Amino acid sequence: MKSMIRQELWELVKDQPQRFKQEVKDYFARTYPGFTVVRAHYPFIYLRDDRGRNS
């Protein structure tokens, strides 16, 4: 699945890449529980559906 994030988060990529990664992971953990961030390529964040994998 692919999704988008607000521009303010993308602005962190260049100067604060670790903060960007953590903010994106935290955001999707809240908004799409069970999905894992796989890749970020502007303007999309690519997610993997892990719901039910641990059943």
C-alpha positions as a Python dict, from the first residue, in 0.01 Angstrom:
ca = {
    (1, 'M'): (0, 0, 0),
    (2, 'K'): (116, 352, -45),
    (3, 'S'): (25, 661, 150),
    (4, 'M'): (135, 1019, 187),
    (5, 'I'): (254, 1234, 476),
    (6, 'R'): (255, 1605, 540),
    (7, 'Q'): (527, 1815, 383),
    (8, 'E'): (672, 1914, 723),
    (9, 'L'): (782, 1555, 776),
    (10, 'W'): (947, 1535, 434),
    (11, 'E'): (1150, 1843, 521),
    (12, 'L'): (1323, 1641, 796),
    (13, 'V'): (1474, 1391, 550),
    (14, 'K'): (1776, 1596, 454),
    (15, 'D'): (1878, 1747, 789),
    (16, 'Q'): (1741, 1495, 1040),
    (17, 'P'): (1704, 1157, 870),
    (18, 'Q'): (1681, 956, 1193),
    (19, 'R'): (1409, 1183, 1328),
    (20, 'F'): (1226, 1152, 993),
    (21, 'K'): (1234, 773, 1014),
    (22, 'Q'): (1108, 771, 1372),
    (23, 'E'): (834, 1026, 1308),
    (24, 'V'): (709, 830, 1006),
    (25, 'K'): (713, 499, 1197),
    (26, 'D'): (528, 658, 1490),
    (27, 'Y'): (271, 820, 1261),
    (28, 'F'): (183, 498, 1081),
    (29, 'A'): (183, 295, 1403),
    (30, 'R'): (-96, 526, 1521),
    (31, 'T'): (-290, 566, 1197),
    (32, 'Y'): (-245, 221, 1037),
    (33, 'P'): (-187, -33, 1314),
    (34, 'G'): (-56, -358, 1173),
    (35, 'F'): (119, -194, 879),
    (36, 'T'): (497, -161, 853),
    (37, 'V'): (677, 120, 673),
    (38, 'V'): (885, -41, 398),
    (39, 'R'): (1014, 251, 196),
    (40, 'A'): (992, 626, 158),
    (41, 'H'): (1021, 778, -187),
    (42, 'Y'): (881, 1128, -222),
    (43, 'P'): (587, 1183, -222),
    (44, 'F'): (487, 833, -109),
    (45, 'I'): (543, 611, 191),
    (46, 'Y'): (515, 242, 102),
    (47, 'L'): (359, 14, 364),
    (48, 'R'): (333, -361, 411),
    (49, 'D'): (20, -513, 562),
    (50, 'D'): (138, -732, 850),
    (51, 'R'): (-204, -783, 1005),
    (52, 'G'): (-259, -1148, 1074),
    (53, 'R'): (97, -1257, 1001),
    (54, 'N'): (165, -1345, 1364),
    (55, 'S'): (-153, -1549, 1410),
}
